């Protein structure tokens, strides 16, 4: 009955639907029914399921920010795995989330080659990114899943949050990229891409990264 009702629900871009009293087994069934190739994203917090459809501007921002991180990692010659909006969940904690972007960096080797992840045994992503145009981020879920670093882009600003004693603390320094002032740089190059074009922006960003590396 629940799946039938969910199939009938239309979620307009930028809107969300809350479904209460969803069991873990129902969540698993819903995720399987919705499939991987979908626009809508979910968050699950101890029985409450949220389904949200992002706005086009949300998708643009998250793609550019994610690609800037990939370019940075490539310039650093650092192995990484980008899992986008993969569903990360932990049954023992009854929580799950689908970030806008997610990266395994320090723990890349631990999940390399794995087709399925279970956060009851596997490490969480080293970095999760959320674009808050529709105020969708759930820091408490990321805290419970022990994601070390969470970026939140909201109202044209990038906020870097690092996990300390089980809770996020805003920081000027990234755990994964401590040598770069990314709060300013990511915002600057995202804005530049809107007017200057993607290719020119990424070329400029890579040059900036190279300069930072040379300066130590």
N, C-alpha and C positions, 0 to 999 in steps of 0.2 A: 504493500500500500504506500509506504513512504517513497519508494523509488518511482512509482507511478505518479505521485504528487510532484516529486522533484522534476520529472520530465516535463510536466506541464508548466513549471515556473519559468517565466522569462525575466532575466535580470538585465535591465538596461545598463549601458556603459556608465560607470561611475556610481552605480547603486549596489546595495548588498541585501542579502536575505539571510535571516537567522533561523535555524532549526534547532529546537531544544530537545533534550532527552534522547540524544542519539548515542547508541551503544557503540563500543569499539568494533564489534562485528558488523554493525550497520554502516559504520564509517568505511570499513574495508570494502563492503559491497558497493557502496555509493561511489567510491573512488574507481573501482573496477568498471562500474556502469558508466560513469562520466568519461572514462578513457583518458589517455595521456595527451592527445592532440585536441586541446580545447583552450578557449580564451579565458574562461572563468577560473578563478583560483579559490582555494579553500583555506580555512584556519579552523582548528579543532581544539577546544579547551574544556576538558573534563565534562563532556556531554553536550556542549554547545557547538554547533557547526555553523560556520559563516561561509557563504558563497558570494564572491564579488566579481563583477565584470569591470575591467580597467578601461579608462578613457584612452583615446589615441595619443594624447600628449604624455600620458603616463608611460605608454609603451615606447615612445621616442626617447624619453629621458632615461629609462632603465636600459635600453639597448646601447645608447651612447656611453653611459657610465660604465656598464659592463665591458664594453669594447675598450674603453680607456684603461681599465684594470688589466685586460688581456695584453694591451700594448705595453703597459708598464712591466708586466711579468716577462714578456718576451725580451724587452730591452735589458732586463736584469738576468736574462738567461736562466730563469727559474721554472722548473717543471710545475705544472698545475693542471687541475681538472676543473672545468667549468660545467656545473650541472644545472644552470638556469633556474627554472621554477620546479625542480624536483620536489616531490613530497617527502619531507623529513618528519618522522613520527617515532614516538616511543610509547608502546602500549602500557608499560609499567607506570608511566606518568600521565597516561590518558591525554596526551597532547600531540598535535601535529601542525605543520605549517608549510606553505609553499612560498618561498621568498621570490622576489622579482629576479634576483640573480644570486648565485651562490658559488663559492670557490673553495676547493681543497688546495692548500698551498704547502704548509708545513707537514700536513698529514696526507699529502698526495700519494705517497708510496704505499700507505696503509690500505687505500681503497682502489688502487690501480688494478684494473681488470675486473672489478666486481660489477655485476649487472644489477644486483639488488642491495640496498642498504637497510640495515636495521640498527637504529641508534641505541638499542639495548646492548649491543655488542660492538658496533662500529663507532668511530669517532664522528662528531658532528662536523659540518663544514667550518673551515677556519674563518671565513668571511661570508656574511649574508648582507644583501643590499635590498632596501625597501624604498620605493618612491611613494611619498605620503600625500599625493594629490587628493585622494579620497579618504585619508586618515585611516588606513587599513592596518598599519603595523601593530603587532602584538608583542611588545618587548618581553612580557612575562613568559610567553611561550618559548621565545629564543633563550631566555634565561634558564628555563626549566630544561631545555635541550642542551644547555651548556655550550652554545655557540660563542667562541671567544670574542668575536668582533662583529658589531652590527652597524652598518651605515644607514642613516635615514636622510633622504633628500626631501626637503620640505620648504616650500616658499622660496625657492631659488638658493637655498643654502644646504650644504652637506654637513651633517652632524655625525661625528665619529664616536661610537660608544664601545667601551672595552669592558669585559666582564671582570669584576673584582668582588671576591667573597660572595659569589652567587648573584650579584646585581650589576646592572650596567651603570657605568660612570662616564659622563661625557669627557672626551679627551682631545687635545690638540694633536696628538701623535697616534698614528696607526700602529697596532701590534705587528702587523704583517709588513708594513713599509715605514719603519721608524725614521728613515733618513729623509723622507719627503714631506713637504707641507701640502698634503693632499686636500685638506678642507678647502683651501683657496683654489688650488690648481684644478681640481675636478669641476668645481663650479665655473671657473673662468673658461675652460675649454668646452664645457657643455654649452655655455652661452655663445661662444665663438662659433660652434658648429651650426647654430641656428641661422646666423647671418653669413658666415664665411664658407660654409660647405663642409661636408664630412671629411673628404680627403685632405684638404688643406689644413684642417684642424688637427687631424691625427699626425700629419707630418710635423706640424709645429709642436705638438705634444711630445712626440718622440725626440725631437731635438732638445726640448726642455729637460726631459728625463736624462738624456745623454750628458747634458751640461751639469746636471745635479750629481751624476755619478762621477764625472771628472773632478768636480770640486770636492768630492768626498763627503 
